């Protein structure tokens, strides 16, 4: 892997460990230490900040449509009579 690929992977894993820390503290701590985070613990890190330039508005609209379709399908599934009835 190239240097920039490894740098990106490290950054992603450090951010992931920070976000995962409240749910899986021991796993997050291990990952953070393996990635050689700068603080004594992942629990001392600040939350990652969003980069508005990376938000894909079209993707967000498409996902909203997908969620609507899936929700409608689930609604039909749970409100229609079972074939065994």
PyMOL commands that set and color helices and strands:
alter all, ss='L'
color gray80, all
select helices_A, chain A and resi 3-20+25-34+42-44+52-54+57-79
alter helices_A, ss='H'
color red, helices_A
deselect
rebuild
show_as cartoon
